[in-house]
Amino acid sequence: MEPKRPNYMFINHSKCEFFPCHETEKPEDFNCLFCYCPLYALGDRCGGNFVYIDGGIKDCSNCLIPHSEGGYAYIMKMFPKVAELAKRD
């Protein structure tokens, strides 16, 4: 039997108008906790599957890191890099 995942690590908002916002074969496992990815600001250092499109805009349509089973742990591991961006000089 798998250990139970703490509730604060996962939310599935299947009634959202945009659900799922990325293609997935398992919508029941789609994590909406990080609806907007906190790693977006890291640019090419986020570790996700993204491309830059016209105008230098980062397109994360093919990235499922924040919505995946291990996404919470990955984001928490990367969060110090985000915090560093927010520091005042």
Disulfide bonds with the S-S distance in Angstrom:
none
